[in-house]
Amino acid sequence: MLGSVRFRSAFLKPIFLLTLGSVSFASLIAAAAPPEPKLDKMQAGYYRLKLGKVDVIALSDGTLGFDAIKELSKPAEAKKLLAKAYLIPPIDASVNAFLVQLDKRLILVDTGTGELFGPSLNKLTASLNVVGVQPEQITDILVTHIHPDHTGGLTVGGRKIFPNAMLHVNKKELDFWTDKTVGEKAPEPTKSFFKGVSITVGPYLASGQVKTFEGEAQLFPGIRTLPAYGHTPGQSYYVLEDGGEKLEFWGDTVHVQDVQFDAPSVTIKFDVDQKQAGTQRKKAFADAARNGYLVAMPHMNFPGIGHVRQEGDHYRWIPVPYVNDALKK
């Protein structure tokens, strides 16, 4: 989950009012007056790579400016680290999803924001179209967690965008976000996110298109789950392995890369369990650095795929190199 106070309010107001049936998401988002865009034309929204013999495509849902300093747990330290990276808030945060072409399956990892966060996002279906895939062709969706910037793209106007897809989600995660009693007692901003679940995940639940798993589970040959609780109660990683190579899809382990690799203990307001989220990030960083596998994350600078390297008491992100060596036909 990401967003500034401005964008968070742009999401929360529509959730409350849409529940009352009085106003649309789009109209309130437009009224929120987002920052002026830096670009007047869209960027290429995809990046291809091979993991073994498996095609993996990073897909951009767009970027969003947000005030990272206000959202992070150690604002003074965050400000220094952002300045070191020549960044002045609002910083541009990516929203990435990932497509895995595994045998006859077209598997999407998360679905972006849909219409929930304004016009600089909601580009996932356009990115899919550019790589020759229609939403109707998606067979499976691996949900890392049920925050609106990861499941918002499941529906638009109550209509399923991926009508033939089966959603896979950790049972703890689904149970948490569909428990109204828990939602009523949860602190903000988590409390308000509950009201969006019936709009995004609800239509798939109603049609029997949701499968749950518990802990570590083998979903398909070459893809298994890995618990990564903290940011949300049931956040899960997805591990893809082929030909001796490995890629882990991490969900929201990092929100502000220029802060949290240098200072892994820095958490963000959207972490449901701040302490556990920090512990999980340190654990994930250490394992990836020790074993050298690739990781993919939704809020890293696009394409959001790379390696983690340890440097003393902190870590460094090593993005994948740009490769464009396919033969012209």
C-alpha positions in Angstrom: 0.0 0.0 0.0 1.2 3.5 -0.8 0.0 7.0 -0.9 0.2 10.5 0.6 -2.3 12.0 2.9 -3.9 13.6 -0.2 -4.1 10.4 -2.1 -5.2 8.4 0.9 -8.1 10.7 1.5 -8.9 10.5 -2.2 -9.3 6.8 -1.7 -11.1 6.8 1.7 -13.8 9.3 0.8 -14.9 7.3 -2.3 -15.0 4.1 -0.3 -17.4 5.6 2.3 -19.5 7.4 -0.2 -19.7 4.6 -2.7 -21.0 2.4 0.1 -23.8 4.9 0.3 -24.3 4.8 -3.4 -24.0 8.6 -3.8 -20.8 9.3 -5.8 -18.3 7.5 -8.0 -14.6 6.9 -7.4 -13.7 8.7 -10.6 -15.4 12.0 -9.7 -13.8 12.2 -6.2 -10.4 11.2 -7.5 -10.6 14.0 -10.1 -11.6 16.5 -7.4 -8.5 15.6 -5.3 -6.3 17.6 -7.7 -3.3 15.3 -8.0 0.1 16.9 -8.8 0.8 17.9 -12.3 2.3 15.0 -14.3 5.9 15.3 -15.4 5.2 13.5 -18.7 2.7 14.2 -21.5 2.9 10.7 -23.1 2.9 7.2 -21.6 6.1 5.2 -21.2 6.5 1.6 -22.4 4.7 -0.4 -19.7 6.4 -3.8 -19.9 9.8 -5.5 -19.5 10.5 -9.1 -20.5 12.9 -11.6 -19.0 13.4 -15.4 -18.9 13.7 -17.4 -15.7 15.0 -20.7 -17.0 12.6 -21.3 -19.8 9.7 -19.4 -18.2 8.7 -16.0 -19.6 8.1 -13.4 -17.0 6.9 -9.9 -17.9 6.9 -6.9 -15.5 3.9 -4.7 -16.2 3.5 -1.1 -15.2 0.3 0.2 -13.7 1.8 3.7 -13.6 3.4 5.9 -10.9 2.1 8.0 -8.1 3.7 10.9 -6.3 3.5 10.7 -2.5 5.1 12.3 0.5 7.3 9.4 1.8 8.6 11.3 4.8 5.2 11.7 6.3 4.4 8.0 5.8 7.5 6.5 7.2 8.3 5.7 10.9 11.5 7.6 11.1 10.9 10.9 9.1 14.2 12.5 10.0 16.3 9.5 8.9 14.1 9.2 5.8 14.6 12.8 4.8 18.4 12.4 5.0 18.4 9.2 3.0 16.1 10.7 0.3 18.4 13.7 0.0 21.4 11.4 -0.4 19.5 9.9 -3.4 18.8 13.4 -4.8 15.1 13.0 -4.1 12.7 15.6 -2.7 9.1 14.6 -1.8 6.7 13.9 -3.4 8.7 11.0 -4.8 7.4 8.9 -7.7 6.4 5.4 -6.5 5.8 2.7 -9.0 2.9 0.3 -9.0 4.0 -2.9 -10.8 2.4 -6.2 -11.5 4.0 -9.3 -13.1 2.9 -11.8 -15.7 4.1 -15.4 -15.7 3.6 -17.5 -18.8 3.8 -21.0 -17.4 2.8 -23.8 -19.8 -0.8 -23.1 -20.7 -1.4 -20.7 -17.8 -1.2 -16.9 -17.9 -0.6 -16.0 -14.2 -0.8 -12.4 -13.0 0.8 -11.4 -9.7 -1.4 -8.6 -8.3 -3.6 -6.4 -10.3 -2.6 -2.8 -9.6 -4.9 0.0 -8.5 -7.7 0.1 -11.0 -9.6 3.4 -10.8 -8.9 3.9 -7.1 -5.9 6.2 -7.1 -6.3 8.6 -10.0 -5.3 9.1 -13.7 -1.6 8.5 -13.4 -2.3 4.8 -12.6 -4.8 2.2 -13.9 -2.5 1.3 -16.8 -2.2 -2.4 -16.2 -4.7 -3.5 -18.9 -3.0 -1.2 -21.4 0.3 -2.8 -20.5 -1.2 -6.3 -20.9 -2.6 -5.3 -24.3 0.8 -4.1 -25.6 2.3 -7.6 -24.8 -0.6 -9.2 -26.7 -2.6 -10.4 -23.7 -6.3 -9.6 -23.1 -7.6 -9.6 -19.5 -10.0 -12.5 -20.4 -7.0 -14.7 -21.1 -5.6 -14.5 -17.6 -6.1 -17.9 -15.9 -4.8 -17.2 -12.4 -4.1 -14.2 -10.2 -1.7 -14.6 -7.3 -2.7 -12.0 -4.6 0.2 -11.0 -2.4 -2.2 -9.2 -0.1 -5.6 -7.5 -0.2 -4.6 -3.8 -0.1 -6.4 -1.6 -2.7 -3.3 -0.9 -4.8 -2.8 -4.6 -5.3 -6.5 -5.7 -5.8 -8.1 -2.5 -7.1 -7.6 -3.6 -10.7 -9.8 -6.7 -10.2 -12.9 -4.7 -10.9 -14.0 -1.4 -12.5 -17.5 -0.2 -11.8 -18.3 -3.5 -10.1 -17.4 -5.4 -13.3 -14.8 -8.2 -13.2 -11.8 -7.3 -15.3 -10.5 -10.8 -15.3 -13.6 -12.9 -15.7 -11.9 -16.2 -16.3 -9.2 -16.0 -13.6 -9.0 -17.9 -10.4 -7.7 -15.8 -7.5 -5.2 -17.4 -5.1 -4.8 -15.9 -1.7 -3.6 -16.8 1.8 -6.6 -18.0 4.0 -5.4 -15.8 6.9 -5.4 -12.8 4.5 -8.9 -13.4 3.2 -10.3 -14.2 6.6 -8.9 -10.9 8.0 -10.2 -8.7 5.3 -13.7 -10.2 5.2 -14.2 -10.1 8.9 -16.4 -7.1 9.6 -15.9 -7.4 13.3 -12.2 -7.0 12.9 -12.7 -4.1 10.4 -14.8 -2.2 12.9 -12.1 -2.3 15.5 -9.0 -1.8 13.3 -7.1 1.5 13.4 -6.8 3.8 10.4 -5.8 3.6 7.7 -6.5 -0.2 7.8 -10.1 0.3 9.0 -11.1 2.1 5.9 -9.5 -0.4 3.5 -12.0 -3.0 4.7 -14.8 -1.2 2.9 -13.2 -1.7 -0.5 -12.9 -5.5 -0.3 -16.5 -6.2 -1.2 -16.0 -4.0 -4.3 -12.8 -5.6 -5.5 -12.6 -9.2 -4.3 -16.3 -9.6 -3.6 -17.4 -10.3 -7.2 -14.9 -13.1 -7.4 -16.0 -14.6 -4.1 -19.6 -14.5 -5.3 -18.7 -16.5 -8.4 -16.5 -19.1 -6.7 -13.3 -17.8 -8.3 -11.2 -17.6 -5.1 -9.0 -20.4 -3.8 -7.2 -20.1 -0.5 -4.0 -21.7 0.7 -2.3 -21.9 4.1 1.3 -21.3 4.9 3.7 -22.8 2.4 1.8 -24.5 -0.5 2.6 -25.7 -4.0 0.2 -24.0 -6.4 1.5 -25.2 -9.7 4.6 -27.0 -10.9 7.4 -24.5 -10.3 5.3 -22.0 -8.2 4.9 -22.2 -4.5 3.9 -19.8 -1.7 5.9 -18.5 1.2 4.4 -16.7 4.3 5.6 -13.1 4.7 3.3 -11.8 7.4 3.5 -8.3 8.9 2.6 -5.8 6.3 -0.8 -7.5 6.4 -1.7 -10.6 8.5 -1.6 -13.0 5.5 0.8 -11.4 3.0 2.5 -14.1 1.0 5.4 -14.3 -1.4 5.3 -16.4 -4.5 8.4 -18.4 -5.5 9.0 -19.3 -9.1 11.7 -21.8 -10.0 12.8 -23.2 -13.3 16.1 -24.5 -14.7 18.0 -24.0 -11.4 16.9 -20.3 -11.3 14.7 -18.7 -8.7 12.6 -15.5 -8.5 10.5 -14.5 -5.5 7.6 -12.1 -5.8 7.7 -10.2 -2.6 4.6 -8.0 -2.3 5.0 -5.0 -0.1 8.3 -5.6 1.5 9.7 -2.3 0.3 7.8 0.9 -0.3 10.6 3.5 -0.5 13.7 1.8 -1.9 16.1 4.7 -1.2 15.3 4.6 2.5 14.5 1.0 3.4 17.5 -0.7 2.0 19.8 1.6 4.0 17.5 1.4 7.0 15.4 -1.9 7.0 13.9 -1.1 10.4 12.0 1.9 8.9 8.3 0.9 8.5 5.4 2.6 6.9 1.9 3.6 8.2 0.3 1.0 6.0 2.0 -1.9 7.8 -0.8 -3.6 9.9 1.9 -4.9 12.2 4.8 -2.5 12.2 7.2 -4.7 14.3 6.5 -7.9 12.3 6.8 -6.0 9.0 10.3 -4.7 9.9 11.4 -8.2 11.1 10.1 -9.8 7.8 11.9 -7.2 5.7 15.3 -7.9 7.4 14.7 -11.7 7.1 13.9 -11.3 3.4 16.8 -9.1 2.7 19.3 -11.4 4.4 18.0 -14.5 2.7 18.0 -12.9 -0.8 21.5 -11.5 -0.3 22.9 -14.8 1.0 21.4 -16.9 -1.7 21.5 -14.6 -4.7 18.1 -15.2 -6.3 16.1 -12.6 -8.1 13.2 -10.7 -6.4 10.3 -8.8 -7.9 8.5 -6.0 -6.0 5.5 -3.9 -6.8 6.8 -0.5 -5.5 10.4 -0.6 -6.7 11.3 1.6 -9.7 10.1 -0.2 -12.8 10.6 -3.0 -13.7 11.0 -3.8 -10.1 13.2 -6.9 -10.5 16.7 -7.3 -9.2 19.0 -8.7 -6.6 19.7 -7.7 -3.0 23.3 -7.4 -1.8 24.5 -6.9 1.7 27.0 -4.1 2.4 27.9 -4.0 6.1 24.9 -3.3 8.2 22.7 -2.3 5.3 21.7 -3.5 1.9 21.8 -2.4 -1.8 19.4 -3.0 -4.6 20.9 -4.2 -7.9 18.3 -3.9 -10.7 18.3 -6.3 -13.6 20.2 -4.9 -16.6 18.1 -3.9 -19.6 18.3 -6.7 -22.2 17.0 -6.3 -25.8 18.9 -9.0 -27.7 16.0 -10.9 -29.4 16.8 -11.3 -33.1 14.9 -9.1 -35.6 12.5 -11.0 -37.8 
